[in-house]
Amino acid sequence: MKKFISLLILLAFCSTSISAQNLSSKEKKIIKSIEANNPEAISFLKKVVNINSGTMNPEGVKEVGMVFKDAFNNIDFQTSWIDMPPEMNRAGHLFAETSGNKGKKLLLIGHLDTVFEADSPFQEFKMVNESIAHAPGGNDMKGGNVIVLYALKALQENGLLKNAQIIVAFTGDEESTGKPLTISRKDLIEAAKRSDIALGFENSTGFNYATVARRGASGWKLEVEGKRAHSSGVFSDRVGAGAIFELSRILNEFYNKVKGEEYLTFNPGVILGGTFVNLDEMTSKGDAFGKSNVVAQTAVVKG
Ligand SMILES: [Zn+2]
């Protein structure tokens, strides 16, 4: 997700707000590790934020990846860096994995790249008070990556990763994916197929929420061609109804038959019809020419 305003963070390890009496002894140990490691986690975050990793700076993205790779090696994960073919101009991805068959198989997803390219004026991690920092790509999403790492480190320190299958996938091209997707997302999809549950650590709806589903969006365009003829012939077998009537008929069917599908919305935003139309895709502006005594030859709608 592109977030041009990237404000961070305290690391979301708010252990003080968790009521300790409801926790098991194992959970209490995990909290202890997390608290003990919190200063280190923040300096780790500072270190990776201060390496520029705009998507179009593949060397920087890989450098950030290497810092995480070492850190995952240190908590006994098997790590690998997957390069993308040079013509794709993307850094590649970091994978880290523990193998076993105890519990659910987890896939933890992050990304190493940010929207702040090397020429952005916003490049440095800066604490603004004792719990909040401003950092380029800190919220989106080096902070999330650091949470993944230090959550797993706390489990590892307490011997809780033994025989568990956990895959960490940090892609290097989330903000602007390498094409084709069949190559740039191949390894992530394969990791997902080996997992029961996938969790993304990019914050999207606030620190206290997990998002279980999101709507996607796409665009559509309908173009109709009719026969240009004198309007006295409209509706005849030879001429037909013309492009404007036909486009209206299709839109009306769309409205009547598709409307009401759960979670689905669709919206025609601009429409042109006549003898000639000209719709500029870039500006979403256009013009049309037609006469009331000529059957419309062309019509277009975008939604
Ligand atoms: Zn993101």
Residues whose N, C-alpha, C, O or C-beta is under 5 A from the ligand:
A	BS01	ZN	M1 D140 M141 E202
